[in-house]
């Protein structure tokens, strides 16, 4: 198994369409990687938390968004 984050920086089109067709709600993204889908969901008006244990993904997320703790 690779230690490289699998987050390509773009949310999958299917996920984007799914989110756009629902009323904003609350979500939990388990294994959120560097947070690409978190930002997509937050920008659609949702409230969301993400959980990630892979250190490389967390470091990338924190580098791109300093509000991540």
GIZIDA-V199177 format. One record per backbone hydrogen bond with DSSP energy under -1.0 kcal/mol. CO is the residue of the C=O (numbers start at 0). NH is the residue of the N-H. E is the energy in kcal/mol with one decimal. If there is no record, write none. Layout:
co: {CO/CO}
nh: {NH/NH}
e: {E/E}
//
This chain:
co: {11/12/13/14/15/16/18/24/26/28/31/34/35/36/37/38/40/41/46/48/50/50/53/54/55/56/57/58/59/60/64}
nh: {15/16/17/18/19/20/21/46/48/50/34/38/39/40/41/42/45/44/26/28/30/31/57/58/59/60/61/62/63/64/67}
e: {-2.1/-2.5/-2.1/-2.6/-2.4/-1.1/-1.5/-2.6/-1.7/-2.5/-2.1/-2.2/-1.8/-2.6/-2.8/-2.5/-1.8/-1.8/-2.3/-2.8/-2.7/-1.7/-2.2/-2.6/-2.0/-2.5/-2.7/-1.9/-1.8/-2.1/-1.7}
//
